[in-house]
Every structure is written in structure tokens, then in C-alpha cells.
Amino acid sequence: MIRALCAAVLVTACSMYAPASALASTPATPSATTPGGGCTAITAPPPESAPPTTVNTLRQAYFCVLDNYYSGPAMDPKALLKSAFAAYTQNLMRRGADRADLRLPALTGNRDTDWAAFAKVLGAGDPAALRAAITGMVAGLHDNHARWVRPTPPPEGGPTGTGIVGASAMQGPQLDPAARPPLFITRVLPGSPAAKADIRAGDIVVKVNGMPAFIGDTVNQGLIDAFASGTVRLTLKRPTTGRTRVVELEEGPVTQQPPAVTSRELADGVTYVQLPGFYGGAADQVIAKLQDKPKAVVLDLRGNGGGSPREVTRLLGAFAHGKITSYFCPLKGDCVPNRTDDSVPLLGSRLIVLTDRGCASACEDFSAAVKDNGLGTLIGTRTAGAVSGPSEGYLLDDGSVLLLPRVRHLGPAREIIDTIGVPVDHYAPMTALDLATGRDPGVAKALTLL
């Protein structure tokens, strides 16, 4: 769903824990290889043009995972190669290019000899299938912060998409298997093809390209491929009128403003602040909105896809000092505690945090710190459970980047949040009718508590 909704439909960044090393911009040009033949931490943006993907690129990715991934040194290299080979052959089969002599060689568990046998079978390799193999190998880690990214030039004329930038069944960057019907749109970009077609937040998605949004009570994962195409046919129901209509949407130019903190007064001494992501400078933007030190802050983190752990500890420092916010744990050795940034002056405000299944990664880091340290109240729904650990970027020789966590995230009570999420204190989900009529059950519940 990252690719389908974020790239093809949403045209928005799904940041999770932002890999600062992969996003850094320095004059240095990183080398694509290390003496060991794997990869190197990236210290500058990847090149816009690079050689094609080769067997050597797959070799680099293989050794990069074993050397740099959180559990890489303890991994069975056979599992990595099996995942890569399965994806390689499946790609060939889809293209009608399978080879009769292509079989997985006998593997022993020795990373070097196994790679030599594997590479001999591949021969020169098929570039498209090699790219699929790297994707499959990374997917085999089953880690929501491990990704393989190939740089793509921006489209001529600017970004394109349908303009639908949010859906109720999103769990961080993917479809939520725990989502309950109906599926409805949560946000549409102004001036986009969707907006011009009068698609609004709250519109219920009944079908996508003729496929039902839910099969029974389970969200239809087939929607991923349907949304990935440039044209999509939506059957929509407006909750305020019950009217159902079919809309053909084609990608077109969209304009998306950079993320920004917004605020408004809810009541005397109560300030509402919406934080869309923990991007660089986000904490200070929130704090600037609270200079008057209101008696209570309703911090809306719904749909917040994450970002920098440093922004989390800095913003928490405005509400408490001397607290452990989370732990980063290596495969072996002691976990390292993260702590509130006590250089930030305390606001002295009561804190209420609004969360949903779109609150992922660094957003969950913040939410767990609030809950475990008793810093405030959580309202909404359980968070995404997508917080395995912050990623580091590693450059491969085709200009692509592997994003791999080197440590694992634990909450302040050393609890696992990844795949589970942070539960709320008060359940207040947003419904399609709420969105369509401008009601906000999370804010309403916060005001009753205040």
C-alpha cells in the first residue's frame, strides 16, 4: 500500500522513522562499495542517474543485510537467498521468461559459499528480475522499516495523482487487516482530480474497479493493485444523503503543501494543535503555537506517519523532564534509553493526544511515552504498530538505497509496540458521517474530559 496509495494515488511521503543519514545533504559523494563488498552508509543524496541493476547489486544487498540489519549477524543466509530466488523466478514467470535450468542450488548456511553458488545459477542475471529479487529479499525480513528505494526523477510538470490522500482503512503505510467497514475517504487535496469530481472526506468507497472494498468484514487487499493504476473507477456513497454514484478518476496534476503545524482555540484555555509529522523543526513549531501556555493542549496526531526520534524527545520535553521516552536495543548488549529534552522549558499544560491507526513509527514513540509516563490522556483508536526501529540508509551500486534498522524500538516500560500499537484511554473513532458533517468525536471527548 505504500507504493499504491502513497505513490500512485496519494502522492505523499510515508516517512515513518525518517532515516536522517539517507536524507542528509553534504558535499561528500559516498562510495558504493566497501572493502567487504557490501554497502556503505549513505551520506549524500543518491545519484539521479546510475548503472542498471546487476548481479553485483544483489550481492551488495545480500551482504548489506547480513552486516547491517538489526538481526543480520544472527540470520540464516539461506533464508535471504530463498526469498530473493522466489521473487526472481516469480518475476520471470509473470513475464513469460522462465528458464528451465533455473533452480535454487544446495545451500549450506555459509554466507560466502552460498552466495557463490547462488550467483553461478543466476549467470548474467535479468535486470528486472534482479530488482524483484532485492525487493523480495527485503520483504522477507518482515520489517516495516526495512525498504529498498530506487530514486526516480520527478515527473515533468510536477507531481500527479488522484488527490485522495487518506482512507479510513490505512494502518500507517498499508491497509489495516483489523479495519472495520465501511472504507471511507478521509482527505482530498484541493484542486486535485478527486476534488474536481466532487469527492469529499467522508465519502464511502463501496467498490474499486468493481471490486468490493470489504469481503465480509475484512478489507479487500486487492485494492492495492487497483489503486496502483493511473485510472481508477470508484463506486462512492455519500453518507449524508445515501446517494451512490460511480466516478472515473484519472491521475492529474496535484499540489500538496509542505507539512505544517496548525492550531486553533477550542475553549477558554484549551488549544488544539494538529501535527502531521515529526519532520525536522516540528517540535519547535508546536511549542511556538503554545507560547501563551494554555491550561490544556489537545494534540492531534491522527494520520501522523512518523519522522525523527529527536523531534519526539524535544516535544516531550515541553511536557515533562527527566523521563525515559523509549529504548533503542541492539541485537546484543544493553538497550540505550532515549530521554526527554530537558533544555525545553516546561509548558505546565495538561496534555490530551488524539491517535488513530495512521499514527505510526515516531508518532507511536511519542504516544507510548505519554501513556507510560502518565503525561496525558490518549483518545481515538490504537496506533498502527509500525515502529520496529529507526532506519539507516545504505547505497548500492545502481544508485538505489537500502533502508535497514540497526536497533529495535521498545517503549518506556520496555514493551514491544511494533505490530501491536499503543492502546488509547478513551475509544473515539472517526466515522464517515462525522467527517461528512464536520463532527469530531475525538475533540468532543477531549472537551468533556477537560
Buried (B, 14 or more C-beta within 10 A) or exposed (E): BBEBBBBBBBBBBBBBBBBBBBEBEEEEEBEBBBEEBBBBBBBBBBBEEBEEBBBBBBBBBBBBBBBBBBBBEEBEBBBBBBBBBBBBBBBBEEEEEEEEEBEBBEBEEEBEEBBEBBBEBBEEBBBBBBBBBBBBBBBBBEBBBBBBBBBEEEEEEEBBBBBBBBBBBBBBBBBBEBBEBBBBBBBBBEEBBBBEBEBBBBBBBBBBBEBBBBEEEEBBEBBBEBBBBEEBBBBBBBBEEEEEBEBEBEBBBBEBEEBEBEBEEBBEBBBBBBBBBBBBEBBBBBBEBBEEBBBBBBBBBBBBBBBBBBBBBBBBBBBBBEBBBBBBBBBEEEBEBBBBBBEBEEBEBBBBBBBBBBBBBBBBBBBBBBBBBEBBBBBBBBBBBBBBBBBBBBBBBBBBBBBBBBBBBBBBEEEEBBEBBBBBBBBBBBBBEBBBEEEBBBBEBBBEEB
